[in-house]
């Protein structure tokens, strides 16, 4: 509801959830406290998604796909207004740490030859979340796994150094990525 209408009232949220608004107020003292809990839950889901992707130790192509699939799921589960979420200093700092973790991973992907090193500064990092956002909200008919296939394929074909070899994609550096 809040994704569709960020100004939705507690009464309408409660009605949509099938509970009385007093039930909501027993758990959350205010609408702002409810929003803070939603933002906290989204951030925790993002942090779990990054941890599950094993960006530092998994093979780069595997970690990229796992990360994208996980974040698509987070975006579909917690489709909240991010600008309000970033108004809180603690949440913004935690989000910034998550962004740094992904940026470090993308540098690793470039160093290992999965991404082309000749892209302009600030291009590959912001492009990935935009593709993820599009897949999460404009390709809802696709499972998270299939949507991740589309995102990873688009991302690597756009910024990856690839050569075709017998129906698969050979990535510079010798690793291979098969997208479903």
C-alpha positions as a Markdown table, in Angstrom:
| # | Residue | x | y | z |
|---|---|---|---|---|
| 1 | Unk | 0.0 | 0.0 | 0.0 |
| 2 | Unk | 2.7 | 2.4 | 0.9 |
| 3 | Unk | 4.5 | 1.8 | -2.4 |
| 4 | Unk | 1.3 | 2.7 | -4.3 |
| 5 | Unk | 0.4 | 5.6 | -1.9 |
| 6 | Unk | 3.2 | 6.8 | 0.4 |
| 7 | Unk | 0.6 | 9.0 | 2.2 |
| 8 | Unk | -1.7 | 6.0 | 3.0 |
| 9 | Unk | -3.2 | 6.4 | 6.5 |
| 10 | Unk | -2.8 | 4.0 | 9.3 |
| 11 | Unk | -6.5 | 3.3 | 9.1 |
| 12 | Unk | -6.3 | 2.3 | 5.5 |
| 13 | Unk | -3.2 | 0.2 | 6.1 |
| 14 | Unk | -5.0 | -1.6 | 9.0 |
| 15 | Unk | -8.1 | -2.2 | 6.8 |
| 16 | Unk | -5.9 | -3.6 | 4.0 |
| 17 | Unk | -4.2 | -5.9 | 6.6 |
| 18 | Unk | -7.6 | -7.0 | 7.9 |
| 19 | Unk | -7.1 | -5.5 | 11.4 |
| 20 | Unk | -8.4 | -2.6 | 13.4 |
| 21 | Unk | -6.3 | 0.5 | 13.4 |
| 22 | Unk | -6.0 | 0.2 | 17.2 |
| 23 | Unk | -4.2 | -3.1 | 16.6 |
| 24 | Unk | -1.6 | -1.2 | 14.5 |
| 25 | Unk | -1.3 | 1.5 | 17.2 |
| 26 | Unk | -0.7 | -1.1 | 19.9 |
| 27 | Unk | 2.4 | -2.1 | 18.0 |
| 28 | Unk | 3.4 | 1.2 | 16.6 |
| 29 | Unk | 2.9 | 4.5 | 18.5 |
| 30 | Unk | 2.7 | 6.5 | 15.3 |
| 31 | Unk | 2.6 | 6.3 | 11.5 |
| 32 | Unk | 6.3 | 7.4 | 11.5 |
| 33 | Unk | 7.2 | 4.5 | 13.8 |
| 34 | Unk | 5.4 | 2.1 | 11.4 |
| 35 | Unk | 7.4 | 3.6 | 8.5 |
| 36 | Unk | 10.6 | 3.3 | 10.5 |
| 37 | Unk | 9.9 | -0.4 | 11.1 |
| 38 | Unk | 9.2 | -1.0 | 7.4 |
| 39 | Unk | 12.4 | 0.8 | 6.4 |
| 40 | Unk | 14.4 | -1.2 | 9.1 |
| 41 | Unk | 12.9 | -4.5 | 7.7 |
| 42 | Unk | 13.9 | -3.5 | 4.2 |
| 43 | Unk | 17.4 | -2.7 | 5.2 |
| 44 | Unk | 17.8 | -5.9 | 7.1 |
| 45 | Unk | 16.6 | -7.8 | 4.0 |
| 46 | Unk | 19.1 | -6.0 | 1.9 |
| 47 | Unk | 21.9 | -6.8 | 4.3 |
| 48 | Unk | 20.9 | -10.5 | 4.3 |
| 49 | Unk | 20.7 | -10.5 | 0.5 |
| 50 | Unk | 24.2 | -9.2 | 0.2 |
| 51 | Unk | 25.5 | -11.6 | 2.8 |
| 52 | Unk | 23.8 | -14.6 | 1.1 |
| 53 | Unk | 25.3 | -13.6 | -2.3 |
| 54 | Unk | 28.8 | -14.1 | -0.8 |
| 55 | Unk | 30.1 | -11.2 | -2.9 |
| 56 | Unk | 33.7 | -11.6 | -1.5 |
| 57 | Unk | 34.2 | -15.4 | -1.8 |
| 58 | Unk | 31.8 | -16.9 | -4.4 |
| 59 | Unk | 32.8 | -17.0 | -8.1 |
| 60 | Unk | 31.9 | -13.5 | -9.5 |
| 61 | Unk | 29.3 | -14.7 | -12.0 |
| 62 | Unk | 27.5 | -16.8 | -9.3 |
| 63 | Unk | 27.7 | -14.0 | -6.8 |
| 64 | Unk | 26.3 | -11.5 | -9.3 |
| 65 | Unk | 23.3 | -13.6 | -10.2 |
| 66 | Unk | 22.6 | -14.5 | -6.5 |
| 67 | Unk | 22.8 | -10.8 | -5.5 |
| 68 | Unk | 20.5 | -9.7 | -8.3 |
| 69 | Unk | 17.9 | -12.4 | -7.6 |
| 70 | Unk | 18.0 | -11.6 | -3.9 |
| 71 | Unk | 17.6 | -7.8 | -4.4 |
| 72 | Unk | 14.8 | -8.4 | -6.8 |
| 73 | Unk | 13.0 | -10.3 | -4.1 |
| 74 | Unk | 13.7 | -7.5 | -1.6 |
| 75 | Unk | 12.4 | -4.9 | -4.0 |
| 76 | Unk | 9.2 | -6.9 | -4.5 |
| 77 | Unk | 8.7 | -7.6 | -0.9 |
| 78 | Unk | 9.5 | -4.1 | 0.5 |
| 79 | Unk | 8.6 | -1.6 | -2.3 |
| 80 | Unk | 8.9 | 1.5 | -0.2 |
| 81 | Unk | 9.9 | 5.0 | -0.9 |
| 82 | Unk | 13.7 | 5.0 | -0.5 |
| 83 | Unk | 14.0 | 8.8 | -0.2 |
| 84 | Unk | 12.1 | 8.7 | 3.1 |
| 85 | Unk | 14.2 | 5.7 | 4.2 |
| 86 | Unk | 17.4 | 7.7 | 3.7 |
| 87 | Unk | 16.3 | 10.6 | 5.9 |
| 88 | Unk | 17.3 | 8.5 | 8.9 |
| 89 | Unk | 21.1 | 8.8 | 9.6 |
| 90 | Unk | 21.5 | 5.3 | 11.0 |
| 91 | Unk | 19.6 | 3.8 | 8.0 |
| 92 | Unk | 21.5 | 5.9 | 5.5 |
| 93 | Unk | 24.9 | 4.8 | 7.1 |
| 94 | Unk | 23.9 | 1.2 | 6.9 |
| 95 | Unk | 22.7 | 1.6 | 3.4 |
| 96 | Unk | 25.9 | 3.3 | 2.4 |
| 97 | Unk | 27.9 | 0.3 | 3.8 |
| 98 | Unk | 25.8 | -2.0 | 1.7 |
| 99 | Unk | 26.5 | 0.2 | -1.4 |
| 100 | Unk | 30.2 | 0.1 | -0.6 |
| 101 | Unk | 30.1 | -3.7 | -0.4 |
| 102 | Unk | 28.5 | -3.9 | -3.8 |
| 103 | Unk | 30.9 | -1.4 | -5.3 |
| 104 | Unk | 33.8 | -3.4 | -3.9 |
| 105 | Unk | 32.3 | -6.5 | -5.6 |
| 106 | Unk | 31.9 | -4.7 | -8.9 |
| 107 | Unk | 35.6 | -3.7 | -8.8 |
| 108 | Unk | 36.4 | -7.3 | -8.2 |
| 109 | Unk | 34.2 | -8.2 | -11.2 |
| 110 | Unk | 36.2 | -5.8 | -13.3 |
| 111 | Unk | 39.5 | -7.0 | -12.0 |
| 112 | Unk | 38.6 | -10.6 | -12.8 |
| 113 | Unk | 37.5 | -9.6 | -16.3 |
| 114 | Unk | 33.7 | -10.0 | -16.0 |
| 115 | Unk | 33.1 | -6.3 | -16.5 |
| 116 | Unk | 34.9 | -4.1 | -19.0 |
| 117 | Unk | 37.4 | -1.7 | -17.4 |
| 118 | Unk | 36.9 | 1.0 | -20.1 |
| 119 | Unk | 33.4 | 2.2 | -18.8 |
| 120 | Unk | 33.1 | 5.8 | -17.6 |
| 121 | Unk | 33.5 | 6.3 | -13.9 |
| 122 | Unk | 30.2 | 6.0 | -12.1 |
| 123 | Unk | 28.5 | 4.0 | -14.9 |
| 124 | Unk | 28.5 | 0.3 | -14.0 |
| 125 | Unk | 27.6 | 0.8 | -10.3 |
| 126 | Unk | 24.4 | 2.9 | -10.8 |
| 127 | Unk | 23.3 | 0.8 | -13.9 |
| 128 | Unk | 22.9 | -2.4 | -11.9 |
| 129 | Unk | 20.3 | -1.1 | -9.4 |
| 130 | Unk | 18.3 | 0.5 | -12.3 |
| 131 | Unk | 18.2 | -2.8 | -14.1 |
| 132 | Unk | 17.2 | -4.6 | -10.9 |
| 133 | Unk | 14.4 | -2.0 | -10.2 |
| 134 | Unk | 13.1 | -2.4 | -13.7 |
| 135 | Unk | 13.0 | -6.2 | -13.4 |
| 136 | Unk | 11.5 | -6.1 | -10.0 |
| 137 | Unk | 8.6 | -3.8 | -10.9 |
| 138 | Unk | 8.2 | -4.0 | -14.6 |
| 139 | Unk | 8.7 | -7.7 | -15.1 |
| 140 | Unk | 6.6 | -8.9 | -12.2 |
| 141 | Unk | 5.3 | -11.8 | -14.3 |
| 142 | Unk | 8.9 | -13.3 | -14.1 |
| 143 | Unk | 10.1 | -15.2 | -11.1 |
| 144 | Unk | 12.9 | -13.6 | -9.2 |
| 145 | Unk | 15.3 | -16.2 | -10.7 |
| 146 | Unk | 14.2 | -15.6 | -14.3 |
| 147 | Unk | 14.2 | -11.8 | -13.8 |
| 148 | Unk | 17.8 | -12.1 | -12.5 |
| 149 | Unk | 18.7 | -14.0 | -15.6 |
| 150 | Unk | 17.4 | -11.1 | -17.7 |
| 151 | Unk | 19.2 | -8.5 | -15.6 |
| 152 | Unk | 22.5 | -10.3 | -15.5 |
| 153 | Unk | 22.3 | -11.0 | -19.2 |
| 154 | Unk | 21.5 | -7.4 | -20.0 |
| 155 | Unk | 24.1 | -6.1 | -17.6 |
| 156 | Unk | 26.9 | -8.3 | -18.9 |
| 157 | Unk | 26.1 | -7.8 | -22.6 |
| 158 | Unk | 26.0 | -4.1 | -22.0 |
| 159 | Unk | 29.2 | -3.7 | -19.9 |
| 160 | Unk | 30.7 | -7.2 | -20.0 |
| 161 | Unk | 33.6 | -8.3 | -22.2 |
| 162 | Unk | 32.1 | -11.4 | -23.9 |
| 163 | Unk | 32.7 | -13.6 | -26.9 |
| 164 | Unk | 30.3 | -16.3 | -28.1 |
| 165 | Unk | 31.5 | -19.9 | -28.0 |
| 166 | Unk | 29.2 | -22.8 | -28.8 |
| 167 | Unk | 26.0 | -21.4 | -27.3 |
| 168 | Unk | 27.5 | -20.1 | -24.0 |
| 169 | Unk | 29.1 | -16.9 | -23.1 |
| 170 | Unk | 32.9 | -16.9 | -22.5 |
| 171 | Unk | 33.9 | -14.1 | -20.3 |
| 172 | Unk | 37.4 | -12.6 | -20.5 |
| 173 | Unk | 39.5 | -14.4 | -17.9 |
| 174 | Unk | 38.2 | -17.8 | -18.9 |
| 175 | Unk | 35.1 | -18.2 | -16.7 |
| 176 | Unk | 31.8 | -19.0 | -18.3 |
| 177 | Unk | 28.3 | -17.7 | -17.5 |
| 178 | Unk | 25.2 | -19.5 | -18.7 |
| 179 | Unk | 22.0 | -17.5 | -18.3 |
| 180 | Unk | 18.7 | -19.3 | -18.4 |
